């Protein structure tokens, strides 16, 4: 565990290597930053993980001096993965004086909150949610890569690794927005890639019995299965396919890469499982900031969460980067704890509206849709180590991104 001296040294190194140093906080009031995460219920395996990254970033910013003489204060709200609750908590954060809101997690909630961010003039930044086309600039931006770039990039590497796959089945959650949209994108990309879709299966977010779906998929005799649903829903489907003797590749979209539950519980069924993402727990010699983050985040979560170990870093770098992005915007705009909320929100909105790229732990390119792009790759489950690993060696990965229009 890091003591205060080590933490200050580490955060100073981060600032020098990419995040701008901030003036030391004096006795000014704090700057309030809101977050909406699923801290309880079916989505808690996601919320607890991302909350740890947010708090680590807040602590790092404050340990390095805060923002213009004020420290950051995180106002945390739990929406229990319910869109209606996301709206209520979003409005609560406005009344509580937050200058910006980070989250919520799912496509269904983000699709609901994003328009409200514009009507209330409250900046919101989503760092997850994979459904494409649901961000709403100028107040509601997403820095995570949605599925319309992630799925084509992942499928391209999947086909490269499994060139004999010609027929596929597609399964997904018809209730949750990101799950349903992922099914549509898997279908589109499969057809564009010359794959034949021989069966489809749909289910609900809280489905527990997947025997009929597995029978349908197995009966169609596909060479592989593409799945789009959250980890807690995908897990029983994957296990049921194993029970029924299905022993072929299964590609799941990024909804299972994120979070902490799927990779630890998949067990022997994981031998055939792949997902799509842009990071693993392995050090990256080309990115010292990433290697430092992985080391510190894994160590921190051992003592600050009850999540199963080893933690998979997955996309937790995004909430961390989001805090530093917001801190940098506020520092440059002269925002501190005395800035009126409405003025601070408008200054943040103006900066977000002009954001084209951001280099933190990740290099994020903003698209004209209000979404970020980070190049994604195919990942494979390692059931023994309970970690995601790159499926292809570095020199075998496809480096050309899926087509998108960057902000002009």
C-alpha positions in Angstrom: 0.0 0.0 0.0 1.2 3.5 -0.8 1.9 6.0 2.0 1.3 9.7 1.5 4.9 10.4 0.4 4.8 7.6 -2.2 1.4 8.8 -3.4 2.6 12.4 -3.8 5.6 11.2 -5.7 3.5 9.0 -7.9 1.0 11.6 -8.8 3.7 14.1 -9.5 5.2 11.7 -12.0 1.8 11.3 -13.6 1.5 15.1 -13.9 4.9 15.4 -15.5 4.2 12.5 -17.9 0.9 13.8 -19.2 -1.5 15.3 -16.7 -0.9 18.9 -16.1 0.3 19.8 -12.5 -2.3 21.7 -10.5 -1.9 24.5 -8.0 -2.0 23.4 -4.4 -5.3 23.6 -2.7 -5.7 26.3 0.0 -8.8 27.0 2.1 -11.2 27.5 -0.7 -14.5 25.5 -0.9 -14.2 22.2 -2.8 -15.3 21.7 -6.4 -18.2 19.2 -6.5 -18.1 16.5 -9.2 -21.0 14.1 -9.4 -21.0 10.4 -10.4 -23.8 8.0 -11.1 -22.9 4.3 -10.8 -24.7 1.1 -10.0 -23.3 0.5 -6.5 -25.9 -2.1 -5.6 -27.9 -4.7 -7.4 -27.0 -6.6 -10.6 -24.6 -3.9 -11.8 -22.6 -3.5 -8.6 -19.7 -5.5 -10.1 -19.3 -2.6 -12.5 -20.1 0.3 -10.2 -17.7 -0.7 -7.4 -14.9 -1.2 -9.8 -15.3 2.2 -11.6 -15.9 4.0 -8.3 -12.5 2.8 -7.1 -10.9 4.4 -10.2 -12.8 7.6 -9.8 -11.8 7.9 -6.1 -8.2 7.1 -7.0 -8.2 9.9 -9.6 -9.8 12.3 -7.1 -7.2 11.5 -4.5 -4.4 11.9 -7.0 -5.6 15.3 -8.2 -6.0 16.5 -4.6 -2.7 15.1 -3.5 -1.0 17.0 -6.3 -2.6 20.3 -5.2 -6.2 20.2 -6.3 -7.6 22.7 -8.9 -6.9 26.4 -8.5 -6.8 26.3 -4.8 -9.8 24.0 -4.3 -9.9 20.3 -3.8 -12.3 18.0 -5.7 -15.2 16.5 -3.9 -16.9 13.4 -5.3 -20.7 13.3 -4.9 -21.6 9.6 -5.5 -25.1 8.4 -6.4 -26.3 4.8 -6.9 -28.8 4.3 -9.7 -29.0 0.5 -9.2 -28.7 0.1 -13.0 -32.2 1.6 -13.4 -32.7 4.3 -16.0 -35.5 6.0 -14.0 -33.2 6.2 -11.0 -30.4 7.5 -13.2 -32.6 10.5 -14.1 -33.5 11.1 -10.4 -29.9 11.0 -9.3 -28.8 13.2 -12.2 -31.3 15.9 -11.1 -30.2 15.5 -7.5 -26.6 16.2 -8.5 -27.7 19.4 -10.2 -29.4 20.6 -7.0 -26.5 19.5 -4.9 -24.2 21.9 -6.8 -22.1 19.5 -8.9 -20.4 21.2 -11.9 -20.2 18.1 -14.0 -21.6 14.5 -13.8 -19.6 11.4 -14.7 -21.6 8.3 -15.8 -24.0 6.5 -15.8 -22.9 3.1 -16.9 -25.3 1.5 -19.4 -26.6 2.5 -22.8 -30.1 2.5 -21.5 -29.3 5.0 -18.8 -27.0 7.1 -20.9 -29.6 7.3 -23.6 -32.1 8.6 -21.0 -29.8 11.0 -19.2 -28.0 12.6 -22.2 -30.9 14.7 -23.5 -31.6 15.9 -20.0 -28.0 17.1 -19.7 -28.8 19.5 -22.6 -32.1 20.6 -21.3 -30.7 21.4 -17.9 -27.3 22.7 -19.2 -25.5 20.2 -17.0 -22.3 18.7 -18.5 -22.2 14.9 -18.4 -19.4 12.6 -19.5 -20.0 8.9 -19.9 -16.9 6.6 -19.7 -18.7 3.3 -20.5 -22.0 2.5 -22.4 -21.4 0.8 -25.7 -24.6 1.6 -27.7 -23.7 3.9 -30.6 -25.5 7.1 -31.5 -26.9 8.1 -28.1 -24.5 10.8 -27.0 -25.9 14.4 -27.2 -23.4 17.2 -27.6 -22.7 19.8 -26.5 -23.5 18.9 -22.9 -23.4 15.1 -23.0 -20.2 13.5 -24.3 -18.9 9.9 -24.1 -15.1 9.2 -24.1 -15.5 5.4 -24.4 -15.5 3.8 -27.8 -19.0 2.6 -28.7 -19.7 -0.6 -30.5 -19.9 0.8 -34.0 -16.1 1.0 -34.0 -15.3 -1.6 -31.3 -17.3 -4.5 -32.8 -15.8 -4.1 -36.3 -12.3 -3.9 -34.9 -12.9 -7.0 -32.6 -14.6 -9.1 -35.3 -11.8 -8.4 -37.8 -9.2 -9.8 -35.4 -11.5 -12.7 -34.5 -11.8 -13.7 -38.2 -8.0 -13.4 -38.5 -7.5 -15.8 -35.6 -10.3 -18.1 -36.7 -10.3 -18.1 -40.5 -12.4 -21.3 -40.7 -15.4 -19.7 -39.1 -18.0 -19.3 -41.8 -21.4 -19.7 -40.0 -22.3 -18.0 -36.7 -25.2 -17.7 -34.3 -26.0 -14.4 -32.6 -27.5 -14.0 -29.1 -28.2 -11.0 -27.0 -30.2 -9.0 -24.4 -33.2 -7.5 -26.1 -34.1 -5.4 -23.0 -30.9 -3.5 -22.3 -30.0 -0.8 -24.9 -26.3 -1.7 -25.4 -27.1 -5.4 -25.6 -29.8 -5.0 -28.2 -27.8 -2.6 -30.2 -24.8 -4.9 -30.1 -26.9 -7.7 -31.6 -27.7 -5.4 -34.6 -24.1 -4.5 -35.0 -22.9 -8.0 -34.8 -25.4 -9.0 -37.5 -24.3 -6.1 -39.7 -20.6 -6.7 -39.3 -20.9 -10.4 -39.7 -22.7 -10.1 -43.0 -20.2 -7.4 -44.2 -17.4 -9.9 -43.3 -18.9 -12.7 -45.3 -20.2 -14.7 -42.4 -23.6 -16.5 -42.5 -25.9 -15.9 -39.6 -27.7 -19.3 -39.1 -29.5 -18.6 -35.8 -30.4 -15.8 -33.4 -31.5 -15.9 -29.8 -32.8 -13.0 -27.6 -33.4 -12.8 -23.8 -34.0 -10.3 -21.0 -31.5 -8.7 -18.6 -32.5 -10.9 -15.7 -33.0 -14.2 -17.5 -31.6 -17.1 -15.6 -32.6 -20.2 -17.6 -30.8 -20.3 -20.9 -31.4 -24.0 -21.8 -33.8 -23.2 -24.7 -31.4 -20.6 -26.1 -28.5 -23.0 -25.9 -30.5 -25.8 -27.6 -31.5 -23.4 -30.4 -27.9 -22.3 -30.9 -26.4 -25.8 -30.8 -29.1 -27.1 -33.2 -28.1 -24.6 -35.8 -24.5 -26.0 -35.7 -22.7 -22.6 -36.1 -18.9 -22.4 -36.2 -19.0 -19.7 -33.5 -21.4 -17.6 -31.4 -21.5 -13.8 -31.1 -23.1 -12.6 -27.8 -24.1 -9.1 -26.7 -25.2 -8.7 -23.1 -23.9 -7.6 -19.7 -21.6 -10.0 -17.8 -24.1 -11.3 -15.2 -26.5 -12.2 -18.1 -23.9 -13.6 -20.5 -22.3 -15.8 -17.9 -25.2 -18.3 -17.5 -25.6 -18.5 -21.3 -21.9 -19.4 -21.8 -22.1 -22.0 -19.0 -25.2 -23.5 -20.5 -23.6 -23.8 -23.9 -20.7 -25.7 -22.2 -23.2 -28.0 -20.4 -24.8 -28.8 -23.7 -21.5 -29.7 -25.3 -21.0 -26.7 -27.4 -17.2 -26.5 -27.9 -16.6 -23.7 -30.3 -15.4 -20.0 -30.1 -17.7 -17.5 -28.4 -17.2 -13.8 -29.0 -18.8 -11.4 -26.5 -18.7 -7.7 -26.9 -17.1 -5.4 -24.4 -20.0 -5.6 -21.9 -18.2 -8.7 -20.3 -14.7 -7.3 -20.5 -15.7 -4.5 -18.2 -16.6 -5.2 -14.6 -15.3 -7.8 -12.2 -17.6 -10.8 -12.2 -17.6 -12.6 -15.6 -13.9 -13.5 -15.9 -13.7 -14.8 -12.3 -16.8 -17.0 -12.6 -16.6 -18.4 -16.1 -14.4 -21.3 -15.1 -13.8 -24.1 -17.7 -16.3 -22.5 -20.1 -13.8 -19.7 -20.6 -11.5 -21.8 -22.8 -13.5 -20.7 -25.9 -14.4 -17.2 -24.8 -13.3 -13.9 -26.4 -14.2 -10.3 -25.9 -13.3 -6.9 -27.3 -11.3 -4.2 -25.4 -8.1 -2.1 -25.4 -6.2 -3.1 -22.3 -5.1 -6.0 -20.0 -3.3 -6.2 -16.7 0.1 -6.6 -18.5 2.5 -3.7 -18.4 2.9 -1.6 -21.5 6.6 -0.7 -22.1 5.5 2.0 -24.6 3.1 3.6 -22.0 4.7 4.2 -18.6 1.6 6.0 -17.3 -0.5 2.9 -18.0 2.0 0.6 -16.3 2.1 2.8 -13.2 -1.7 2.9 -13.2 -2.1 -0.8 -13.4 0.3 -1.4 -10.5 -1.4 1.2 -8.2 -5.0 0.3 -9.1 -4.5 -3.4 -8.5 -2.9 -2.7 -5.1 -5.5 -0.1 -4.1 -8.5 -2.3 -4.9 -7.1 -5.1 -2.7 -7.8 -3.0 0.4 -10.6 -0.7 -0.7 -13.1 -3.1 -2.3 -14.5 -6.5 -1.8 -14.1 -7.4 -5.5 -12.7 -10.8 -6.4 -9.0 -10.8 -7.1 -7.0 -10.5 -9.2 -8.8 -7.3 -10.4 -9.0 -6.9 -14.2 -8.0 -3.3 -15.0 -10.2 -3.4 -18.2 -11.5 0.1 -19.0 -11.1 1.6 -15.5 -8.5 3.9 -17.0 -11.4 5.8 -18.6 -13.0 7.1 -15.4 -9.5 7.9 -14.2 -8.8 9.9 -17.3 -12.2 11.6 -17.2 -11.4 13.1 -13.8 -8.1 14.4 -15.0 -9.7 15.7 -18.2 -12.3 17.6 -16.1 -9.6 18.9 -13.7 -7.5 20.2 -16.6 -10.5 21.9 -18.1 -11.4 23.6 -14.8 -7.8 24.6 -14.1 -7.5 26.3 -17.6 -10.9 28.0 -17.2 -10.1 29.4 -13.8 -12.8 27.4 -12.0 -12.5 26.9 -8.2 -14.8 26.2 -5.3 -16.1 29.8 -5.4 -17.2 29.7 -9.0 -21.1 29.8 -9.3 -22.4 26.4 -10.4 -24.1 27.7 -13.6 -21.0 29.6 -14.7 -18.7 26.6 -14.0 -21.0 24.3 -15.9 -21.1 26.6 -18.9 -17.3 26.9 -18.9 -16.9 23.1 -18.8 -19.5 22.8 -21.6 -17.6 25.2 -23.8 -14.3 23.3 -23.3 -16.0 19.9 -24.0 -17.6 21.3 -27.1 -14.1 22.1 -28.5 -12.5 18.9 -27.4 -10.8 17.0 -30.2 -8.3 14.8 -28.6 -7.1 14.0 -25.1 -3.9 12.3 -24.1 -4.1 10.8 -20.6 -3.4 7.2 -19.9 -5.4 6.6 -23.1 -5.2 8.6 -26.3 -8.8 9.5 -27.0 -9.9 10.9 -30.4 -13.3 12.6 -30.3 -15.7 11.8 -33.1 -18.3 14.2 -34.5 -21.0 12.1 -32.8 -19.7 13.2 -29.4 -18.1 9.8 -28.7 -14.4 8.9 -28.2 -12.4 6.4 -30.1 -9.7 4.2 -28.7 -8.4 1.3 -31.0 -9.9 -2.0 -29.7 -8.5 -5.5 -30.1 -9.6 -9.1 -29.6 -9.1 -10.4 -26.0 -9.2 -14.0 -24.8 -10.3 -15.3 -21.4 -7.6 -17.1 -19.3 -9.6 -19.2 -16.9 -6.5 -20.2 -15.0 -5.3 -16.7 -14.2 -8.8 -15.2 -14.3 -7.6 -12.4 -16.5 -8.2 -11.1 -20.0 -5.2 -11.4 -22.4 -4.6 -10.1 -25.9 -5.6 -12.9 -28.3 -3.0 -11.9 -31.0 0.6 -11.1 -30.6 1.5 -7.4 -31.0 2.7 -7.8 -34.6 -0.4 -9.8 -35.5 -3.0 -7.2 -34.3 -4.9 -5.1 -36.7 -3.8 -1.5 -36.2 -6.1 0.2 -38.7 -9.1 1.7 -36.9 -12.7 1.2 -38.0 -13.9 4.1 -40.1 -15.2 7.1 -38.2 -15.4 10.9 -38.6 -13.2 12.8 -36.2 -14.2 16.3 -34.9 -13.1 19.0 -37.3 
